[in-house]
Amino acid sequence: MELLRQLYKVHSPSGNEKAMKRFVRKYIRRHIPDVKIRTDRKGNLYIIKGVAETYPCIVAHLDQVQREHSKDFTLIETKGLIFGYSPRSRRQEGLGADDKNGIWIALKCLEKYDTLKVVFFVEEETGCQGSNQADMDFFMDCRFVIQPDRRGYKDLITSIGWMELCSDEFLKASGYESFSYKTTEGLMTDILALKERGLEISCINLSCGYYEPHTDNEFTVKKDLLNCLKLVEHIIENCTDIYLHSCLDMKCLMEADEYETARDEVFEILGGDDTLGFEDIYQFLKPYFPNLTRNDFIRIYLEYYNPESEESEDIWETGSINDKV
């Protein structure tokens, strides 16, 4: 866990990920041979280890929500938990485990496997700006893409909004149920940006053991993080085919068009009367958009009022909104 401790001590707010990029480059040079690293104009890091016809691929993001660390920021570690702390202020401080836990998993897999591709994206927390400008050619010889960037311990994200992310074939081959994961719908993150830009292989997002992200109460449960690593390793070792998946079929196109139409309707209605609550909007428009889920309407509603709200994840988790965000 020493690598994880070192990652937590690197402060890497969105738009200022230089310290984390330096750490990653230095760590790879010292510990992982046969690796090529390059960057793009946005600042994303692309890493290739070994030579193969096809590669497993892991992505994570370099930035964290927390804008500041106290100068005396330290880690408190028990047998099962890790959290950040400022002795001078006598208060908890966020680890940035979202998504340093994902970075840790990617680096551990780079150490273990002879062939692997990894991308570390910048500015995920401010709207997936890095992945929205990624070099899509990098993924042309990848078999699948895994992003460990989800709170908790059991979620395997197979869809975000109207966008399906992976094939049934890949899910069956992944063996996720043996690791106590369950499929569910998730939130915006880098793999959604990649799929929206036309990536035609299976992608998933995994819970990786962090809790209460985006707050100073953030903590990591070590056994949950280790279980995520074991699942990722299992997938790399057993999913050796290319798991194609495209959302460019008629059903997905119809749903995408329906989503955009619903978004326009919601924005127009709220623009004329912003006193309307979510349930008013949902109950009125749902009959006209039968292919959209409640979470689709929640996503649109949050986007109108405050897409960066700290309450957003809780709203998505519970599927309920009582007031404007």
C-alpha positions in Angstrom: 0.0 0.0 0.0 3.0 2.3 0.0 2.3 3.5 -3.5 -1.2 4.3 -2.6 0.0 6.4 0.4 2.3 8.3 -1.9 -0.5 9.0 -4.4 -2.7 10.4 -1.6 0.0 12.9 -0.6 0.2 14.4 -4.2 -2.2 17.2 -4.4 -3.7 17.3 -7.9 -6.7 19.7 -8.4 -8.4 19.9 -11.7 -6.5 22.1 -14.2 -3.3 21.7 -12.1 -2.3 18.1 -12.4 1.4 18.7 -13.0 2.6 17.2 -9.7 0.6 14.0 -10.3 2.0 13.7 -13.9 5.5 14.1 -12.6 4.9 11.5 -9.9 3.5 9.0 -12.4 6.4 9.5 -14.9 9.0 9.2 -12.1 7.4 6.1 -10.7 7.2 4.3 -14.0 10.8 5.2 -14.9 12.0 3.7 -11.6 9.8 0.7 -11.3 8.3 -0.4 -14.6 10.6 -1.3 -17.6 9.6 -1.5 -21.3 7.0 1.4 -21.1 6.4 4.2 -23.6 4.8 7.4 -22.3 3.6 10.3 -24.3 1.2 13.2 -23.8 -1.1 15.3 -25.9 -1.7 19.0 -26.1 -4.4 18.7 -23.4 -2.1 17.0 -21.0 -3.4 13.5 -21.0 -0.8 10.7 -20.5 -0.8 7.7 -22.8 1.1 4.6 -21.7 2.0 1.4 -23.6 3.8 -1.5 -22.1 5.0 -4.3 -24.3 4.1 -5.2 -27.9 1.0 -7.1 -28.8 -1.7 -7.4 -31.5 -4.4 -6.3 -28.9 -4.2 -4.8 -25.5 -6.3 -4.7 -22.3 -6.8 -1.0 -21.4 -7.3 0.8 -18.1 -8.1 4.5 -17.8 -8.3 6.8 -14.7 -8.2 10.5 -14.1 -5.4 12.5 -12.6 -7.4 15.3 -11.0 -9.2 15.6 -7.7 -12.1 17.9 -6.5 -10.4 19.1 -3.4 -8.8 22.5 -4.2 -6.5 22.7 -1.2 -4.4 20.5 1.1 -3.1 21.9 4.4 0.7 22.1 4.6 0.5 19.5 7.4 -1.8 17.1 5.5 -1.1 13.6 6.6 -2.8 10.1 6.4 -4.5 8.3 9.2 -4.5 4.6 8.6 -6.2 1.8 10.5 -6.3 -1.9 9.8 -9.2 -1.3 7.3 -9.4 2.4 6.5 -7.4 5.3 5.2 -8.4 9.0 5.5 -6.7 12.4 5.3 -6.1 14.6 8.3 -4.7 18.0 9.3 -3.3 17.9 12.8 -3.1 21.7 13.1 -6.7 22.1 12.1 -7.8 18.9 13.8 -10.1 18.0 10.9 -10.4 15.5 8.1 -9.3 16.4 4.6 -10.2 14.7 1.4 -7.8 12.1 0.0 -8.6 12.6 -3.7 -9.2 8.8 -3.7 -11.5 9.7 -6.5 -9.6 8.8 -8.6 -6.2 8.1 -7.1 -7.5 4.6 -6.3 -8.0 4.2 -10.0 -4.4 5.5 -10.7 -3.1 3.0 -8.1 -4.9 0.1 -9.8 -3.6 1.1 -13.2 0.0 1.3 -12.0 -0.2 -2.0 -10.1 -1.4 -3.7 -13.3 1.4 -2.0 -15.3 3.9 -3.5 -12.9 2.3 -7.0 -13.1 1.5 -7.5 -16.8 3.8 -7.7 -19.9 1.3 -5.9 -22.2 -1.1 -3.2 -21.2 -2.4 0.2 -22.3 -3.2 2.9 -19.8 -4.5 6.5 -20.2 -4.5 9.0 -17.4 -6.9 11.9 -18.2 -6.8 15.4 -16.9 -9.8 17.5 -15.8 -12.4 14.8 -15.5 -14.0 16.5 -12.5 -14.7 19.6 -14.5 -16.6 17.9 -17.3 -14.4 15.2 -18.8 -12.3 17.8 -20.6 -9.3 15.5 -21.1 -11.2 12.5 -22.4 -13.3 14.8 -24.7 -10.0 15.7 -26.4 -8.4 12.3 -26.3 -6.5 10.6 -29.2 -9.1 8.0 -30.2 -6.6 6.2 -32.4 -4.9 5.0 -29.2 -7.8 2.6 -28.5 -7.9 1.0 -32.0 -6.0 -2.1 -30.8 -7.6 -2.4 -27.4 -9.8 -5.3 -26.3 -11.9 -3.4 -23.7 -11.5 -0.4 -21.4 -11.9 -0.5 -17.7 -12.2 2.7 -15.5 -12.0 2.2 -11.8 -13.7 5.4 -10.8 -16.8 4.7 -8.8 -17.5 5.0 -5.1 -18.4 2.0 -3.0 -17.6 -1.7 -3.4 -20.1 -3.4 -5.7 -21.0 -1.3 -8.7 -20.2 -2.4 -12.2 -21.5 0.4 -14.4 -22.9 -0.8 -17.8 -24.8 2.3 -18.8 -24.8 6.1 -18.2 -27.9 8.0 -19.1 -29.1 6.6 -22.5 -25.7 5.2 -23.4 -25.0 1.5 -23.1 -21.3 0.9 -22.5 -20.6 -2.8 -23.0 -21.7 -6.1 -24.6 -23.3 -9.0 -22.9 -20.4 -11.2 -24.1 -17.9 -9.1 -22.2 -20.0 -9.1 -19.0 -20.2 -12.9 -19.1 -16.5 -13.3 -19.7 -15.6 -10.8 -17.0 -16.8 -13.1 -14.1 -17.8 -10.0 -12.1 -20.3 -11.9 -10.0 -17.6 -14.0 -8.4 -16.2 -10.7 -6.9 -19.6 -9.6 -5.5 -20.2 -6.9 -8.1 -23.6 -6.0 -9.5 -24.4 -4.2 -12.7 -26.0 -0.8 -12.5 -26.3 2.6 -14.1 -23.7 5.3 -13.3 -22.7 8.9 -13.7 -20.7 10.9 -16.2 -17.1 9.9 -16.4 -14.3 9.4 -19.0 -15.6 6.2 -20.5 -18.9 7.9 -21.4 -17.0 10.6 -23.2 -15.1 7.9 -25.1 -18.3 6.1 -26.1 -20.0 9.3 -27.2 -17.0 10.0 -29.4 -17.5 6.6 -31.1 -15.4 4.1 -29.2 -16.7 0.7 -30.4 -15.4 -1.7 -27.7 -16.8 -2.6 -24.4 -16.2 -0.2 -21.5 -17.0 -0.5 -17.8 -16.6 1.6 -14.6 -16.0 -0.1 -11.3 -16.4 0.7 -7.7 -12.9 1.0 -6.2 -13.3 1.4 -2.5 -13.6 5.1 -1.9 -16.5 6.6 0.0 -17.9 10.1 0.4 -16.0 11.5 -2.6 -15.8 15.2 -3.2 -15.9 15.9 0.6 -13.3 16.2 3.4 -14.9 13.1 4.9 -13.6 11.0 2.0 -12.0 7.6 3.0 -10.9 4.4 1.5 -11.8 0.9 2.6 -8.7 -1.1 1.8 -10.3 -4.5 1.3 -12.8 -3.0 -1.2 -10.0 -1.4 -3.2 -8.0 -4.7 -3.2 -11.1 -6.6 -4.4 -11.5 -4.2 -7.3 -7.8 -4.8 -8.2 -8.5 -8.6 -8.2 -11.4 -8.2 -10.5 -9.4 -6.0 -12.9 -6.6 -8.6 -12.9 -9.1 -11.4 -13.5 -10.6 -9.5 -16.5 -7.1 -8.8 -18.0 -6.1 -12.5 -17.6 -9.4 -14.0 -18.9 -10.9 -11.6 -21.4 -8.5 -12.2 -24.3 -10.9 -11.4 -27.2 -11.8 -8.0 -28.7 -15.2 -7.2 -27.1 -16.8 -5.1 -29.7 -19.7 -2.9 -28.7 -21.3 -0.1 -30.7 -24.2 2.1 -29.7 -24.6 3.3 -33.3 -27.6 1.0 -34.0 -31.1 2.3 -34.6 -32.3 1.8 -31.0 -29.4 3.9 -29.5 -29.8 6.6 -32.1 -33.5 6.8 -31.4 -32.9 7.0 -27.7 -30.2 9.7 -28.2 -32.5 11.8 -30.3 -35.3 11.3 -27.7 -32.9 12.4 -24.9 -31.9 15.5 -26.7 -35.5 16.4 -27.5 -36.5 15.8 -23.8 -33.5 18.0 -22.7 -34.7 20.8 -25.0 -38.3 20.5 -23.6 -37.1 20.5 -19.9 -34.9 23.6 -20.5 -37.7 25.5 -22.3 -40.2 24.7 -19.5 -37.9 25.6 -16.7 -36.8 28.7 -18.6 -40.4 29.9 -18.5 -41.2 28.8 -14.9 -38.3 27.8 -12.7 -40.6 27.2 -9.7 -41.6 23.8 -11.1 -40.1 20.9 -9.2 -38.5 17.8 -10.6 -41.7 15.6 -10.0 -43.8 18.2 -11.9 -41.4 18.0 -14.9 -41.0 14.2 -14.7 -44.7 13.4 -14.5 -45.7 15.8 -17.3 -43.0 14.7 -19.8 -42.6 11.0 -19.1 -45.5 9.8 -21.2 -44.0 11.6 -24.2 -40.6 10.0 -23.9 -41.2 6.3 -23.1 -37.7 5.2 -23.8 -36.1 7.5 -21.2 -35.6 6.4 -17.6 -36.2 8.4 -14.5 -32.4 8.8 -14.2 -32.3 10.4 -17.7 -34.7 13.0 -16.4 -32.7 13.5 -13.3 -29.6 14.0 -15.4 -31.3 16.7 -17.5 -32.7 18.4 -14.4 -29.3 18.5 -12.7 -27.7 19.8 -15.8 -30.2 22.7 -15.9 -29.6 23.9 -12.4 -26.2 22.8 -11.2 -24.4 19.9 -12.8 -21.4 20.2 -10.4 -23.5 20.0 -7.3 -22.1 17.9 -4.5 -25.6 16.4 -4.0 -25.6 15.1 -7.6 -24.2 11.6 -6.8 -26.7 11.1 -3.9 -29.5 12.1 -6.1 -28.4 9.6 -8.8 -27.9 6.9 -6.1 -31.4 7.3 -4.6 -33.2 8.2 -7.8 -35.1 11.0 -6.1 -35.2 14.8 -6.2 -37.3 16.8 -3.8 -36.1 20.3 -4.5 -34.0 22.2 -7.1 -30.3 21.5 -6.7 
